[in-house]
Amino acid sequence: MNKEKILEVSNLKQYFKLDKKSIVKAIDDISFEIYKGEIFGLVGESGSGKSTIGKTIINIHKPVDGKIIYKGKCISDKKIYRKEKKSINKTMQIIFQDSTSSLNPRMTIGEIISEPLKIQGLCKNKDEKMKKVYEMLNLVGLDNTYADKYPYDFSGGQRQRVGIARALSVDPEFIIADEPIASLDVSIQAQIVNLFKKLQIEKNLTCLFIAHDLSMVRHISDRIGVMYKGKLVELANANELYNNPLHPYTKSLLSAIPIPDPEYARIKNRIEYNPSIHNYDKEKAKWIEIIPGHFIYGSDEELYKYERELNVI
Ligand SMILES: Nc1ncnc2c1ncn2[C@@H]1O[C@H](COP(=O)(O)OP(=O)(O)OP(=O)(O)O)[C@@H](O)[C@H]1O
């Protein structure tokens, strides 16, 4: 894999005020990097902070602390982001969990898909624009006739595919895909996952792929980060994470993956995660690289236990 860094998130914190007294630590001091041409999966249960990471990267929220470096520029700095917005939008796109609400009901699908091209001035004439629209529709498994229709003519899954086609229309280098397939039928989910893989291979697309479970992410990701309550608790190469999960929360997520074989599924135990087993002083827990490329969050005592589990001491 090409080791050129495309995104670097360092000690990122994002807190939201709930009322005068309480805050929620949606992102609590997390760091990770994404390399050019890789698909980085981010998993964790609902409310663990995954979407907030995506929204903070694209500057919907200003971080409380920490840095986001995109292609060498510090985009967590609002001034820099504003100055670079057009060029950032040309290379970085986000696909939201529910693209449906972001599709203008008064625009045709052709107009919706070509809008980013228009904003970026990427098409010389109507023919070129429509050629791109058809190409994008076909890429997400929809035929050319859809271009003249309106969002209300579509099912939720089809609208989600239009959202994906719109994001891909500018040939982005980096995509943040926030649960892009959650609302789709399983067969379409596989089609979209294959599409991302194809774009990775053919166009060297880099992707932050957010999902709440590990089943689809396993097939698509090169590396995977696991989030729990605003913290990144484990990060490793996808195979390493599946073969040697260390954090009890990762083990629990893996045990929840449905197994198609009923015989095996019957004997497979679901591991419940009990956060109270972490009786370490939370202030002392740290994020360390336990073996090359495999990072874990824990106290000294826990990290020692993980090292023994991996037989590295
Ligand atoms: N704008 C906001 N104002 C206040 N709290 C917020 C805001 N956005 C997110 N949160 C809170 O931050 C935490 C993380 O939310 P986030 O949406 O990032 O989680 P998630 O892992 O993406 O979950 P989901 O998969 O359900 O979207 C949650 O407790 C959520 O309620």
The ligand as an SDF file (V2000), in Angstrom:
LIG
                    3D

 31 33  0  0  0  0  0  0  0  0999 V2000
  -25.0760   18.5300   17.4950 N   0  0  0  0  0  0  0  0  0  0  0  0
  -25.0730   17.8020   18.6330 C   0  0  0  0  0  0  0  0  0  0  0  0
  -25.4700   18.3550   19.8190 N   0  0  0  0  0  0  0  0  0  0  0  0
  -25.4430   17.6390   20.9590 C   0  0  0  0  0  0  0  0  0  0  0  0
  -25.0510   16.3570   21.0450 N   0  0  0  0  0  0  0  0  0  0  0  0
  -24.6560   15.7590   19.9150 C   0  0  0  0  0  0  0  0  0  0  0  0
  -24.6480   16.4430   18.6550 C   0  0  0  0  0  0  0  0  0  0  0  0
  -24.2030   15.5840   17.6900 N   0  0  0  0  0  0  0  0  0  0  0  0
  -23.9410   14.4230   18.3260 C   0  0  0  0  0  0  0  0  0  0  0  0
  -24.2120   14.5250   19.6570 N   0  0  0  0  0  0  0  0  0  0  0  0
  -24.0160   13.4800   20.6680 C   0  0  0  0  0  0  0  0  0  0  0  0
  -22.6880   13.0150   20.5340 O   0  0  0  0  0  0  0  0  0  0  0  0
  -22.6140   11.6130   20.7350 C   0  0  0  0  0  0  0  0  0  0  0  0
  -22.0200   10.9690   19.5000 C   0  0  0  0  0  0  0  0  0  0  0  0
  -22.9640   11.0800   18.4190 O   0  0  0  0  0  0  0  0  0  0  0  0
  -22.6630   10.5570   16.9510 P   0  0  0  0  0  0  0  0  0  0  0  0
  -23.8590   10.8720   16.0980 O   0  0  0  0  0  0  0  0  0  0  0  0
  -21.3550   11.0630   16.5050 O   0  0  0  0  0  0  0  0  0  0  0  0
  -22.5750    8.9830   17.1820 O   0  0  0  0  0  0  0  0  0  0  0  0
  -22.5710    7.8120   16.1030 P   0  0  0  0  0  0  0  0  0  0  0  0
  -21.5900    6.8220   16.5920 O   0  0  0  0  0  0  0  0  0  0  0  0
  -22.3600    8.3540   14.7370 O   0  0  0  0  0  0  0  0  0  0  0  0
  -24.0290    7.2380   16.2410 O   0  0  0  0  0  0  0  0  0  0  0  0
  -25.1030    6.9430   15.0780 P   0  0  0  0  0  0  0  0  0  0  0  0
  -24.5930    5.7600   14.3500 O   0  0  0  0  0  0  0  0  0  0  0  0
  -26.3660    6.6820   15.8360 O   0  0  0  0  0  0  0  0  0  0  0  0
  -25.1680    8.1810   14.2360 O   0  0  0  0  0  0  0  0  0  0  0  0
  -24.0330   11.1510   21.0440 C   0  0  0  0  0  0  0  0  0  0  0  0
  -24.1860   11.0930   22.4400 O   0  0  0  0  0  0  0  0  0  0  0  0
  -24.8900   12.2480   20.4400 C   0  0  0  0  0  0  0  0  0  0  0  0
  -26.1140   12.3600   21.1350 O   0  0  0  0  0  0  0  0  0  0  0  0
  1  2  1  0
  2  3  1  0
  2  7  2  0
  3  4  2  0
  4  5  1  0
  5  6  2  0
  6  7  1  0
  6 10  1  0
  7  8  1  0
  8  9  2  0
  9 10  1  0
 10 11  1  0
 11 12  1  0
 11 30  1  0
 12 13  1  0
 13 14  1  0
 13 28  1  0
 14 15  1  0
 15 16  1  0
 16 17  2  0
 16 18  1  0
 16 19  1  0
 19 20  1  0
 20 21  2  0
 20 22  1  0
 20 23  1  0
 23 24  1  0
 24 25  2  0
 24 26  1  0
 24 27  1  0
 28 29  1  0
 28 30  1  0
 30 31  1  0
M  END
$$$$
